[in-house]
């Protein structure tokens, strides 16, 4: 999959495509339906399927402190797009200049002059341009004038409710990982690289793989039964805590700590994919390491039972 980072990196060979536009946070089943339909049109017209997306998320530009937690970081989203078969991604930096661009200018500069689109697929509630003034009616009019087709897709539903990134965030916030899985079409997953921590877990018999999330907000908090991918052919089961820690400048950072069952390899620097299967409890404050150790033992037993992993008599050092 080819990633075009910025309008300035468009080349003549990028002209001529079928495209869709959106943030696609989570790349859930509704988004995947869009991708499948786009690929079908691409095959019909013998043109590459292109996703036009934005970085950062527009809400992170307009209201950085109030922006919702991302379901997927950019790397994770690109991985899902590639797995879906998308051939190209056009990443537009969402900055003051793009925010001030009129809907008409967006159509002319990006869609027509830049990408030379032949077909555009959007969601049924799609709005774009300065002040969200552009809509599907404007796109249809432009398509008739410039010779590209426009189609809007109906909402995809699960359990008679619309599948959306907001609905998935709400499900994750209350620990409903099963609903999130049904909306995503897969377990909720967080990816990241294993970094050095303070090694407190090792001191009480529960070494953890610490994964820095590089997020301003997390859609998940608490303790979970998980599986880690990226350490071999089979996933490695474990128990994980995801929460925030204060930093020296008064801000907070999010950290994912994963204790892998019956596993003792050195994996610093490895990139892991963590699938969340069930929330065990909320975060707690403990007055002593002994209280923490006992709670982790209970969490580990519960996670082993959920993941159908045989219990062991001793802790893995």
Order of alpha helices (4+ residues) and beta strands (2+ residues): beta-beta-alpha-beta-alpha-alpha-beta-alpha-alpha-beta-alpha-beta-beta-beta-alpha-alpha-beta-alpha-beta-beta-beta-beta-beta-alpha
